[in-house]
Amino acid sequence: MIGEDPHIRSKKYANTGPNSLEATITEWTGMGDSYAAGLGAGHMIQGFDATCLRHSGAYPVLLNANLQPRPSRFNFIACSGDNFPTIIQKQLQPAYLRPSWGSRPEFVTISMGGNDIGFKELVTLCVYSIVNPMSPLMTCADAIARSQRLVNSRDFVNDAINVIIATLRQGQSRGGPNFKVYVTGYAQFFNERTTQCNTVTFRPSWLRLRAPEYLTISRRRTLNKIARDLNAALHEAVMRVNFVSRNNRVFFIDYDAQFASHRFCDRIEPNPNDPQTWFFTYGADEEAAALGEFLNSVPAIMELLDGKGNRTMSYEEVWRVLSEAAGGDGRKKDMLVDLTRVFHPKLEGQRAIERRVRGVVLGSRSSIKTNRTELEKT
């Protein structure tokens, strides 16, 4: 079944016509952060790197399934929580006990940048009124200022360029000079025009000790602007790499328009089960109550969430503590995914991303065919 193994193989098809793009794709790789890992969409893929939280509804998995006949090798190495440094350190390095980047991939898709500008902090502080476990004294205003500074810095663009160049070089050294990199952006989270969310808070019902943050028009506009700035910075990095390399082998894929009418506040909120909203949030009251009961049973975590004291924990430490508390309880493990998937695309959102990515990949079919021909000559 697709998604059951990070390395997904299928037989080559001989009955394909000369104009079939998919027949030319022998191997490709899906890499990046939790948006590429599909956190929360579908079911979790068991196997290597369980903490990467790869899911069967991730857009790379869907893309591979929709390329017919299916490529003979698909390397799915996206990992939730990865940023620019860890993508280079983990996903581009030789693999031993984890999925491999691949031997001769013809292209990669990559989602990156959200973790580098503090998306987690923005969402937890400015939407859910939950303290950042690594910086207990940080406020929403602090998180916004930090993200704005990071995303608009030269360092951000340069770091993105470094990842693209490292990926491009590795791909060209293995897959040939026509190897391609497809960098995907992010979608804005909110309808920022309606007034119906001005008095709405997404603060979880199990968190009563912190003042709620409200989704005012100003707040929504600010958070959307950061997402747009993130896309602009990634697009700039792609254009600069293409300019310097003098060949357009890197593509930026903006799928924000696909999420129109499917954002938070397009309808009455909060409504976590609205099928027309393509982002996850915390579940209905009974689900939130169960999650709250679980978290309340872990004193160290509730101390962080309520902002008591000055202790800090990394997100990795938080995950470890909660995983140990969940033990072998499958329901509690599902709750951990519910806790981390907020503001990630649901399955319908991942499908929309996949359609947009597939359109761009198919649009570059002539050079992919050339790449296949050159590979077959070697």
C-alpha positions as CSV (number, residue, x, y, z in Angstrom):
1,M,0.0,0.0,0.0
2,I,1.2,3.5,-0.8
3,G,2.7,5.1,2.3
4,E,3.5,2.0,4.2
5,D,7.2,2.3,3.6
6,P,9.3,5.4,3.1
7,H,10.9,3.7,0.1
8,I,8.0,2.9,-2.2
9,R,8.8,0.7,-5.2
10,S,6.6,-0.4,-8.2
11,K,7.3,-2.2,-11.4
12,K,8.2,-0.4,-14.6
13,Y,5.5,-0.3,-17.2
14,A,6.4,-1.1,-20.8
15,N,3.0,-0.2,-22.4
16,T,3.5,3.6,-22.2
17,G,3.5,5.9,-25.2
18,P,6.4,8.2,-26.1
19,N,4.5,11.2,-24.8
20,S,4.0,9.9,-21.4
21,L,5.7,12.0,-18.8
22,E,5.3,9.6,-16.0
23,A,7.0,6.8,-18.0
24,T,10.2,8.8,-17.9
25,I,10.3,9.2,-14.1
26,T,12.3,6.4,-12.5
27,E,13.1,7.9,-9.1
28,W,12.4,11.0,-7.2
29,T,12.5,12.3,-3.6
30,G,10.1,14.1,-1.3
31,M,11.9,16.0,1.5
32,G,11.4,18.9,3.9
33,D,9.4,19.8,7.0
34,S,6.1,18.7,8.5
35,Y,4.1,20.2,5.6
36,A,5.9,17.8,3.3
37,A,5.6,15.0,5.9
38,G,1.8,15.5,5.9
39,L,1.5,15.7,9.6
40,G,-2.0,14.6,10.6
41,A,-3.2,13.9,7.0
42,G,-4.2,10.2,6.6
43,H,-2.6,7.7,8.9
44,M,0.9,7.6,10.3
45,I,3.5,5.7,8.3
46,Q,5.3,3.1,10.4
47,G,8.9,2.4,10.1
48,F,12.1,4.5,10.3
49,D,12.2,7.8,12.1
50,A,8.8,7.6,13.8
51,T,9.3,11.0,15.3
52,C,9.2,12.5,11.8
53,L,5.4,11.8,11.9
54,R,5.2,11.1,8.1
55,H,1.6,10.5,7.1
56,S,0.0,8.7,4.1
57,G,-1.9,11.8,3.0
58,A,1.3,13.9,2.5
59,Y,1.4,15.7,-0.9
60,P,4.6,13.8,-1.9
61,V,2.9,10.5,-1.3
62,L,-0.2,11.6,-3.2
63,L,1.9,12.9,-6.0
64,N,3.7,9.6,-6.3
65,A,0.4,7.7,-6.4
66,N,-0.9,10.0,-9.2
67,L,2.0,9.7,-11.5
68,Q,1.0,6.8,-13.7
69,P,2.6,4.5,-14.2
70,R,4.1,4.9,-10.8
71,P,7.8,5.7,-10.6
72,S,9.9,2.7,-9.8
73,R,11.4,4.3,-6.7
74,F,10.1,7.1,-4.4
75,N,12.2,8.2,-1.4
76,F,10.0,9.8,1.3
77,I,12.3,11.5,3.8
78,A,10.5,14.6,4.9
79,C,10.6,15.1,8.7
80,S,8.4,17.1,11.0
81,G,10.4,19.8,12.9
82,D,13.3,20.0,10.4
83,N,14.7,23.4,9.6
84,F,17.4,24.6,7.2
85,P,20.4,23.1,9.2
86,T,18.7,19.8,10.0
87,I,17.6,19.3,6.4
88,I,21.2,19.6,5.3
89,Q,22.5,17.6,8.3
90,K,19.9,14.8,8.2
91,Q,18.1,14.6,4.9
92,L,21.1,15.2,2.5
93,Q,23.5,13.0,4.4
94,P,24.2,9.3,3.9
95,A,21.6,7.2,5.6
96,Y,22.2,4.1,7.7
97,L,19.2,3.6,10.0
98,R,16.8,5.9,8.3
99,P,15.3,6.4,4.8
100,S,17.7,7.3,2.1
101,W,17.7,10.5,-0.1
102,G,18.1,8.2,-3.1
103,S,20.6,7.0,-5.5
104,R,19.6,8.7,-8.8
105,P,16.5,10.9,-8.2
106,E,15.4,13.0,-11.2
107,F,13.8,15.7,-9.0
108,V,12.9,16.5,-5.4
109,T,10.1,18.4,-3.8
110,I,10.9,20.3,-0.7
111,S,8.9,22.3,1.9
112,M,11.1,24.4,4.2
113,G,11.3,27.7,6.1
114,G,8.4,27.6,8.5
115,N,10.4,26.2,11.4
116,D,13.2,28.7,10.7
117,I,11.0,31.7,11.4
118,G,9.1,30.3,14.5
119,F,5.8,29.2,13.1
120,K,5.2,27.0,16.2
121,E,5.7,30.0,18.5
122,L,3.4,32.2,16.5
123,V,0.6,29.6,16.5
124,T,1.0,28.5,20.2
125,L,1.3,32.0,21.6
126,C,-0.8,34.1,19.2
127,V,-3.7,31.7,18.5
128,Y,-3.9,29.2,21.3
129,S,-2.6,31.3,24.2
130,I,-0.1,28.5,25.1
131,V,3.4,29.4,26.3
132,N,6.5,28.6,24.3
133,P,8.2,25.8,26.3
134,M,11.6,27.0,25.3
135,S,10.9,30.7,26.2
136,P,8.3,30.8,29.0
137,L,8.4,34.6,29.2
138,M,7.9,35.2,25.5
139,T,4.7,37.0,24.5
140,C,2.7,36.9,21.3
141,A,4.1,40.4,20.4
142,D,7.6,39.0,20.9
143,A,6.9,36.0,18.7
144,I,5.5,38.3,15.9
145,A,8.5,40.6,16.1
146,R,10.9,37.7,16.0
147,S,9.2,36.0,13.0
148,Q,9.1,39.3,11.1
149,R,12.7,40.0,11.7
150,L,13.8,36.5,10.7
151,V,11.7,36.2,7.5
152,N,12.8,39.6,6.3
153,S,16.5,39.1,7.0
154,R,19.2,38.4,4.4
155,D,20.3,35.4,6.6
156,F,17.0,33.7,5.9
157,V,17.3,34.0,2.1
158,N,20.9,33.0,2.2
159,D,20.1,29.9,4.3
160,A,17.4,28.9,1.9
161,I,19.8,29.4,-1.0
162,N,22.4,27.1,0.8
163,V,19.8,24.3,1.1
164,I,18.7,24.7,-2.5
165,I,22.3,24.7,-3.8
166,A,23.3,21.7,-1.6
167,T,20.2,19.8,-2.9
168,L,20.8,20.8,-6.5
169,R,24.5,19.8,-6.4
170,Q,23.8,16.5,-4.8
171,G,21.0,15.8,-7.3
172,Q,23.0,16.7,-10.3
173,S,25.9,14.6,-9.1
174,R,23.6,11.6,-9.0
175,G,20.8,12.2,-11.4
176,G,22.4,14.3,-14.1
177,P,22.5,18.0,-15.1
178,N,18.8,18.2,-15.6
179,F,17.9,17.3,-12.0
180,K,15.2,19.7,-10.7
181,V,14.2,21.1,-7.3
182,Y,10.6,22.1,-6.6
183,V,10.3,24.4,-3.6
184,T,6.8,24.6,-2.2
185,G,5.5,27.6,-0.2
186,Y,2.9,28.0,2.4
187,A,-0.8,29.1,2.5
188,Q,-2.2,32.0,4.4
189,F,-4.3,30.7,7.4
190,F,-7.1,33.2,7.7
191,N,-9.8,35.1,5.9
192,E,-8.6,38.5,7.1
193,R,-11.5,40.6,6.0
194,T,-14.5,39.2,7.9
195,T,-15.4,40.7,11.3
196,Q,-17.0,37.5,12.6
197,C,-13.8,36.3,14.1
198,N,-12.9,39.4,16.1
199,T,-14.2,38.0,19.3
200,V,-13.2,34.4,18.6
201,T,-10.5,32.6,20.5
202,F,-8.9,29.2,19.8
203,R,-7.6,28.8,23.3
204,P,-8.2,25.2,24.2
205,S,-11.0,24.5,26.7
206,W,-8.5,22.7,28.9
207,L,-6.3,25.7,29.3
208,R,-8.0,28.2,31.7
209,L,-5.2,30.0,33.4
210,R,-4.0,32.1,30.5
211,A,-5.8,35.1,29.0
212,P,-7.2,34.2,25.5
213,E,-5.8,35.7,22.3
214,Y,-8.5,36.9,19.9
215,L,-8.5,36.5,16.2
216,T,-9.1,40.2,15.4
217,I,-8.7,41.5,11.9
218,S,-5.4,43.0,12.9
219,R,-4.1,39.7,14.3
220,R,-5.2,37.8,11.2
221,R,-3.6,40.3,8.8
222,T,-0.3,40.2,10.7
223,L,-0.1,36.4,10.7
224,N,-1.1,36.2,7.0
225,K,1.5,38.8,6.1
226,I,4.2,36.7,7.7
227,A,3.1,33.8,5.5
228,R,3.2,36.0,2.4
229,D,6.7,37.3,3.4
230,L,7.8,33.7,3.8
231,N,6.7,32.8,0.3
232,A,8.4,35.9,-1.1
233,A,11.6,35.1,0.6
234,L,11.6,31.5,-0.7
235,H,10.7,32.7,-4.2
236,E,13.6,35.2,-4.0
237,A,16.0,32.4,-3.0
238,V,14.8,30.3,-6.0
239,M,15.3,33.2,-8.4
240,R,18.8,33.9,-7.1
241,V,19.9,30.3,-7.5
242,N,18.6,30.2,-11.1
243,F,20.2,33.5,-11.9
244,V,23.6,32.4,-10.6
245,S,23.5,28.9,-12.1
246,R,22.1,30.3,-15.4
247,N,19.7,27.4,-15.8
248,N,16.2,27.3,-14.5
249,R,16.3,24.0,-12.7
250,V,14.7,25.3,-9.5
251,F,11.0,26.1,-9.3
252,F,9.0,27.9,-6.6
253,I,5.4,26.5,-6.3
254,D,2.9,28.9,-4.7
255,Y,-0.3,27.1,-3.8
256,D,-1.9,29.8,-1.6
257,A,-4.6,30.5,-4.1
258,Q,-5.8,26.9,-3.9
259,F,-6.8,27.5,-0.3
260,A,-9.1,30.4,-1.1
261,S,-12.5,29.9,0.8
262,H,-10.9,27.1,2.8
263,R,-9.1,29.1,5.5
264,F,-10.0,29.8,9.1
265,C,-12.7,32.4,9.5
266,D,-14.2,31.8,6.1
267,R,-17.1,30.5,8.1
268,I,-18.3,30.6,11.7
269,E,-15.5,29.7,14.2
270,P,-14.4,27.8,16.1
271,N,-15.6,24.8,14.1
272,P,-12.8,22.2,14.2
273,N,-14.8,19.6,12.2
274,D,-15.7,21.9,9.3
275,P,-14.8,19.9,6.2
276,Q,-14.4,23.1,4.1
277,T,-11.6,24.4,6.4
278,W,-8.4,22.8,5.2
279,F,-6.3,23.3,8.3
280,F,-6.3,21.3,11.5
281,T,-7.1,22.9,14.8
282,Y,-7.9,21.2,18.2
283,G,-10.9,18.9,18.1
284,A,-14.4,19.3,19.5
285,D,-15.0,19.8,23.2
286,E,-15.1,16.1,24.1
287,E,-11.8,15.5,22.2
288,A,-10.3,18.6,23.8
289,A,-11.4,17.4,27.3
290,A,-9.7,14.0,26.7
291,L,-6.5,15.7,25.6
292,G,-6.7,18.1,28.6
293,E,-7.1,15.1,30.9
294,F,-4.0,13.5,29.4
295,L,-1.9,16.6,29.7
296,N,-3.1,17.3,33.2
297,S,-1.7,13.8,34.1
298,V,1.8,15.0,33.1
299,P,2.7,17.8,35.7
300,A,5.8,18.9,33.9
301,I,3.9,19.6,30.7
302,M,1.0,21.5,32.4
303,E,3.6,23.6,34.2
304,L,4.9,24.7,30.8
305,L,1.5,25.2,29.1
306,D,0.2,27.3,31.9
307,G,3.4,29.4,32.1
308,K,4.2,28.7,35.7
309,G,7.7,29.0,36.8
310,N,10.7,29.6,34.6
311,R,11.7,26.1,33.4
312,T,12.2,25.5,29.7
313,M,12.1,22.4,27.6
314,S,12.9,21.9,23.9
315,Y,10.1,20.6,21.7
316,E,12.0,17.3,21.4
317,E,12.0,17.0,25.2
318,V,8.3,17.8,25.3
319,W,7.6,15.1,22.8
320,R,9.8,12.6,24.7
321,V,8.0,13.3,28.0
322,L,4.5,13.0,26.4
323,S,5.5,9.9,24.5
324,E,6.7,8.2,27.7
325,A,3.5,9.2,29.4
326,A,1.4,7.8,26.6
327,G,3.3,4.5,26.8
328,G,1.5,1.8,24.7
329,D,-1.8,3.5,24.8
330,G,-2.8,4.0,21.1
331,R,-5.5,6.6,22.0
332,K,-3.0,8.8,23.8
333,K,-0.5,8.4,21.0
334,D,-3.2,9.7,18.6
335,M,-3.7,12.6,20.9
336,L,0.0,13.5,20.5
337,V,-0.6,13.8,16.8
338,D,-3.7,15.9,17.4
339,L,-1.5,18.2,19.6
340,T,1.1,18.7,16.9
341,R,-0.9,18.8,13.7
342,V,-2.7,22.1,14.4
343,F,-2.4,24.7,11.5
344,H,-1.2,21.9,9.2
345,P,-3.2,21.1,6.0
346,K,-5.8,18.4,6.3
347,L,-6.1,15.7,3.7
348,E,-8.1,18.0,1.4
349,G,-5.5,20.6,1.7
350,Q,-2.7,18.2,0.9
351,R,-4.7,17.1,-2.1
352,A,-4.9,20.7,-3.3
353,I,-1.1,21.1,-2.8
354,E,-0.5,17.9,-4.7
355,R,-2.6,19.0,-7.7
356,R,-0.7,22.3,-7.9
357,V,2.7,20.5,-7.6
358,R,1.8,17.9,-10.1
359,G,0.8,20.7,-12.6
360,V,4.3,22.3,-12.3
361,V,6.1,18.9,-12.5
362,L,4.1,17.9,-15.6
363,G,4.7,21.3,-17.1
364,S,8.4,20.6,-17.1
365,R,8.1,17.2,-18.8
366,S,10.3,17.9,-21.8
367,S,13.4,18.4,-19.7
368,I,12.5,15.4,-17.5
369,K,12.4,13.3,-20.6
370,T,15.8,14.6,-21.6
371,N,17.1,13.7,-18.2
372,R,15.8,10.1,-18.5
373,T,17.5,9.8,-21.9
374,E,20.9,10.9,-20.6
375,L,20.6,8.6,-17.6
376,E,19.9,5.6,-19.8
377,K,23.1,6.4,-21.8
378,T,25.3,6.2,-18.7
